[in-house]
Amino acid sequence: MSTKNITEKLAPINNICLMILAFTAATWILVYTKSILMPYVIALFISIVAGTVAETLQHKYKVPYTVGLIISFISFLAIVTLAVLFITNSIESFVNGADIYSARLDDAVDWLILKAQSHGIKLNAQFINDTIDKLPLFTVAKSVGGTVMTLSTNFMLITLFVIFIAMSKATDDTPAIVGDIQKQISFYLIIKISVSLLAACCTWAVLASLKTELATMLAIVTFVLNFIPNIGPLIATALPLPVLFLQYGFDWHIILAVLLLAAIHFIIGNLLETKWLGKGMDLDPIIVLACLIFWSLVWGAMGALLAVPLTAIIKIVLARNETTRPLANLLAGKYPFK
């Protein structure tokens, strides 16, 4: 067998090995540069949405593009500021009401033990109370507040990146691949923001009608969680249940909340979002779940929120090259054996 034939047979193996090495190196870079790269990616997505809004204002209402960008950025700053204020105030009220919530939790445990005993089930009350006392509920609440403050600090860096990205757009010609990425990602983000806002408003309406404490904070968290595919809506549905249990015990409030919230997320996620997005990012559901796990491991909670648009960008880039196009088809669910 000639050397040329051997080289041709080993070429696919060499390509696979190179791809594995490139993937490993890219993952290491993503983890190592997380503190800088993640704010830049967030700023990039903000710029894409702001640019789309500015172009819409320019075409429909004859607003200058620069003025549209400023309006978009100011609106975004106002929304983020209000969200941070609501979350910090809710956490502060939660921590300040520690004695009240502790008493309600004890009452809920007593109710649960009595219910279990009425059905012939014996529970160790002392063990349950000791376990609950060790739960770091208020520590977690404070850590969430610390996370919000950390994001607020990083927001200055994000703002600087947004300004530089906006300046570069004003001076440079946009390559074709960048234009495709901007078009698809802006469409996805605008639809996702719209349906997430709708889900948050409906969640707030349900919880407020049930006079649920922390209703506003839970609605804001629902807005954020809705960006996490598949898992986010499930968490958002279950999140208000402990609060309702502490308030009312296990009664019709919890049952009604579960039914209404599940219906809201089903209608918005499976009907409205599917209709508005169409094929969306053209990503296979199994690939989306795998990428969700990957980005969560690499960038934590923010990676989970950005998993779909980041994977979509990678797919667009891979589809541009003949060698890497099979990988793009794999991300779209076009498997060789289909």
N, C-alpha and C positions, 0 to 999 in steps of 0.2 A: 504494500500500500504506500502510495507516494506521500510526501510531506504535505502537499497541498490538500489531499483528501483528508488527512488526519486533522489538519487545521480547520477545514470546513466542518468536520463532525464535532470538533471541540468548541466551535464558535458559540453555539447556544449555551453551553455550560459556562463558558467564560462570561457571556453577557449576564447570566443569572448570578454568578459570583460577584460581578461588578455591581449589579443592582443591589445585592444584599449588603455589600460594603458601603455603597452610597447611602442606602437607607439607614444603616447603623451610624454612619458619620453625621447624617442629617439629624437623626434623633438626638445624638450627643450635642450637636450645636443648638438645637431647640431647647434642650434642658439647660445647657450652660449659659445661654444668652437670654433666658426667660425674662429677667428683670428689665431688659431693654427691648427685646423683640416683641414681647406681648403688648406693651403699650403702643408700639408702632403699628402693630396689626389692628388694634382697636381703633387707633387714629385713622388708619387707612379705610376701615369700614365706615367710620363716621364721615370721612371725606366723600366716600362714594355716595352715601345717602344724601348728604348735604348738596353735593353736586347735582344729583338727580332732581332734588327739590328745587334748586336754583334754576335748572334748565326748564322745569315745568312752569315756574313763575315767569320766566323770561318769555316762553312761547305763548302762554295763555293770557298773562296779565301785563306783558311788556315791561316787567321789572328787570332792571339791569342785572346781569349775572353776578357781579360782585355784591350788589345789595342783597340779592337772593341768598348768597352764601352767608352773609352777615346775619340775615334774618334766621337762617337755618341754625347757625351756630348759637345765636342768642337763645333761640327756642330750646335747643338741646341743653344748654347750660341751665336754663330755668327749670326744665323737667328734672334734670339730675339733682339740682339743688333741693327742689321740693321733695324728691324721693329720699334723699339722704336725711333731710330734716324729719320726715315722717318716720323713717326707720329708727333714727336715733331717739326720737321722742317716745316711740312705742317701746323700745328696749328699756329706756329710762323708767317709764311707767311700770313696765314688767318687773324690773329689779326693785323699784320702790315698793311695789305691792307684794314683796316676797312673803310676808307673814300671811296675807290673805290667801295667796295661791297655795301656800303650805297647808293652811287649815282646810282649804277645799280639797286638796289632794288626800289629806288624812280622812276626810269625810267620804271621798270616793272609794278609798281602800276599805273603809268600814262597810260601805254599801256592797262592795264586791264580795267581801268575806261573808256577809250575811246571805247574799244571794247564793253563794257557793254552798254554804251550810244548809240552806233550804232545799238544795238538790242532793244532799248527802255527800258533798265534797268537803273535806277538811283541809283548810289552809293554815299555814303557820303565820299568824299575824305579825309576830315579832320579826321573823325573817323578812317578810315583805316590807315592813316599815324601815328596817335597817337598810335594806337594798335601796329603797326610795331615797332615804337620807343621803346615801352615797352617790346618787345620780348628780352629775355636775350640770344641772339645768341652768343655774344662774351664771356659772362659769362659761357655759356655752353661749349664753345670751351676751355676756360681756365680750367674749371673743368675736362674736358676730359684729358687735359695735366696733371693736378694734379693726376688723376686716374692712368695714365701711370707711373708717378713718384712713386706713391704708390706701384704699381705692381713691379717696378724696385727695390724698397726697400725690398719688400717681397721676391724678387727673391733670395736674400742672404739666407733667411731662407729656401726657397725651395731647394737651392743648398746643404745646409747642410743636409736636409732630404734625398736628392738623394744619397749623399755620404754614409750616414748611411744605407740606404736601400741596396745599392750595396754591402757594407761590410757584411750585414746580409745574403745576397744571397750567398756570397762566403763561408760562414761558416756553414750555416744551411741546413739540408735536406728539400726539398720542399714538403709539404703535398699534397695529391691528389687534394683536393678542391682548393688549391692555384694554382696548376698547371692548372686546368680547367679555373680558372678566368684569369690567365695570357694568356692562349692560346686564349680565346674568346675576351678579351679586347684588346690584342695586334693586333689581326686580324682586329677588328673593327676600332681601332685608326689609324692603318697604311692605311687602305682603305680610311677612312674619311680624313686623312691628304692629301692623294694623290688627291682625288676628289676636296677637298677644294682648294688645290694649283692650280689644273687645272681650277677651276672656277675663282680664283683670276687672273690668267694669262690671261684668255679669257676676263674677265671684263676689265683688264688694256688695252688689245689690242683694245677693242671697244672704251673705253673712250679716249685713246691716239690718235686713228685715228680721233676722233671727236674734238681733241685738248681741251679736258676738263681739267679745272684746278683741282688740288687736285686728279688727276687720280691715282697716286700711293697710296695715303692714302686711297682712296675709294676701291682700289683693296685689300689692307691689311685688311680693315674692312670687305670686302666680304669674305675673307679667314676665319676670326673669326666667322662671322655670319653663315657661312655654317655649323658650328657644332650644331647650334640650329635647331632642326627638324621642318619642316613645315613652321614655322614663319620666320626663319632666311633668306632663299632665297627670300621671299617676301620683307623683309626689304631691303636686298641687291639690289634688282631690283629697288626699289623706291628711294633709298638713293641718287643716282647721279642726280635725276631730279631737285631738287632745284638749284644745282650748274649750271646745263645746262640752266635752266630758267633765272638765273641771267646773264649768259653769252650771250645767244642768244634770250631770250624771248621764247614765245611758237611757235616754228617752227619745221621744219623737223628733227632738231637735237634731240629733245626730243622724237619724234615719233620713229625715227630710234633706239635710245638708248633703249627705252622700248621694242621694238620688238626683238632686238638682245639679250639684257640681259635676257628677259623672255625665249627666245629660249635656251640660254646657260644653265640657271638653270633647265629648263625642261629636256633637253637632259642629263645633268650630273646627276641630282637628280633622275629622273624617269627611265632612261635607263641604263647609265653606273654604277651608284652606286647600283642600284637594281641588275644588272647582276653580279657585283663583290662581293657584300655582300651576295647575295642569300637571305636566311631568316634573315640575320643579327643577331640581338640579340634575335630573337624570342619573340618580344614584340608586343602586340596589339597596333595599332595606337591610339586608344582612351586612352589606358593606358599611352602611350608615352606623349600625350598631357596633361593628368592629372599630370603626374610626372614632366613634364616641368613647369607647374604652381607651383607645390609644391616646387621643388628645387629652382625656381626663388624667391619664397617668403622666403625660408630659407637662401639661400646663394647669392641672387641677380643675377647679370649678369653671374658671374662665375658658379653659380648653374645651370643656363639655358644651358651653354656650356657643363657641365658635367652630365646633367640629364640622358641621355641614358646610358652611361657606368656605372654610379652609380646604376641606376635601374637594369641593367643587373647583376651587382654583387649581389644585394639583391635577385634577382630571383634565381641565382645559389645557394646561401646559403639556401634559403627557400626550394628549391627542394631537398636538402640533407636530410631533416627531414620529417618523415611521417606525423607529425601533421601539419606542415606548408606547405606541398606540395600543398594543394588546393590553397593557396595564390599564389604560383609560377605558377600554371596553370591559375589562374586569370590574372596574369601579362602577360601571353602568349596568352590571349584571349580565353582560353578554359573554357568558362562559363558552369555552371552546366545545364543550360537550352538548350544548343546546342546539 
